[in-house]
Structure formats: C-alpha cells, structure tokens
C-alpha cells in the first residue's frame, strides 16, 4: 500500500497538473478536435447531399478528387506553387536573414523592423496594394509606358506568375525570421576560423553555416510551404479563374455550389498535405541530428 500522508489524492501534484490543463484541453477539444472530426465525417457523405439529412459512408468524394483530371491539376498546381514560393523565399530570405543576424545595435533593429513591416498590414490590404501595382493602369505599367518600354499595358494580373510573386512577398518575412533566429546563435568565430584555414566563402557556407542553420531553414520552409498551399485570398484576388489552387476551390464548393461533402473532402486532403509537410520537416531534422 502507498503511504498515507494525510492529504487526499485530489490535492496531489498530479491532480493539480490535471486541473491546470483541463481548461486548455477543453478549449482544444471544442475548437479543434470536434470541428475536425465533424469535417472528416461530412467528407464521407455522398456528394451533393444536404448535410443535415444525409447519412451513410461513401468514398465517392475522394475518388472524385484523385480521379478527375481537373482536381488532379488543382492539386499539382497547388504543390508546385508551394514548392516554388518556398525556394524563392529561401533564396531571398537566407542572405537577408544571415545579414540581419550579424548586425548589431540600431542597424539590426531598424532593418528587422523593415522586414516585419508587411506583417503589420492586413493581408487583404497587402493584396489590394499589389492589385494597384500590377493593374493595367498600375504603377508598373505606368513606368513602362513612361519609359517607352511598352506600347500597351501588360497583363500582369490573373496569372500564376502574379500569384507566385505576391505569395513570395507575403511569406518572405517568415523565412527571414526563421533563418535569422538560428544564425544569430552561430558563433561568428566559426566562420572566422574557416577563413583562417583558407576556406573559400562558398566552402565556408556549405560546410559551416548551412549545417548549423539547417533547423531554421527547415522550420522556415515548412511554414512558408504551409502558408502557400493553404492560401485563399491571394489566389482568389490576384490569380482569378486562370489560377487553380485548392483554397479557392474549397470556398467555391462550400459557398457557391453548396456541396459540403465534396468541399469537406478537399479540406481534409489539404489538411493531410499540411500534416505531411510537418512530418517531413520533423523527419528531416531527426535524420540531421542522428548524423551529428
């Protein structure tokens, strides 16, 4: 028998921890677990049925997603856009993040503030700003017309290129911050030691900086990819009907077509894509740690 210390079980450390975790657990259950469970259940209802009156179990929606060439195209373009935006933000964000991490004093504060400035503006406002810049009468076309580089306005909007550019600008701060937070913890003397050993800058980058900054690269790239594939506002306003991404398609099925089961199935596929990205990033970091 366990020794009795004169106190009831409900006032012990385990009970205290359980009591402290209960509010957060109930919030997660009500705001996340139950809605996702309901979404999963709706995704297995027959397509086109009214959710409140439908019953049964059907894989029709998932077979339609992976069997219809149009929805396969949507999935492919969504993944391609996610990978492209991730690579662009990495190419632009790593040098900037490394530079900010090596700055000191007011220079670092002001430059970091400039990187964070787009995050202080609403996403919708940011996108509408790009509509003004890339429109037929926007800033870019006005500059081209004034300099004589274009006789007629260029159609810069409503294309995958425009969506990629805008998503890259929106996601870039997250990549920069992820890289900067890791590089700031790398001792600068390691780079100096590599230079003293006559290593070139590319060799120092690939043998010293890149391995140590790998956790920040994986974290930033994972976050950027997830933000890109789940984007809705940017593809809807900047891409138009010519850009096929899964976010606007889910909105169309839920709000316009009112086919909740099929929209729920698309949402579940999108959720699995995001979870797969997280698991892939985690596995990459684990393999990296095992090699060290």
Secondary structure, DSSP 8 states (H G I E B T S, - for coil): -----SS-GGGSHHHHHHHHHHHHHHHHIIIIIHHHHHHHHHHTS-TTS-GGG--S---HHHHHHHHSHHHHHHHHHHHHHHHHHHHHHHHHHHHHHHHHHH--THHHHHHHHHHHGGGGS-HHHHHHHHHHHHSTTSHHHHHHHHHTS-SS----SSSHHHHHHHHHHHHHHHHHHHHHHHHTTS-HHHHHHHHHTT--HHHHIIIIIHHHHHHHHHHHHHHHHHHHHT--HHIIIIIGGG---HHHHHHIIIIIS--HHHHHHHHHHHHHHHHHHHHHHHHHHHHHHHH-
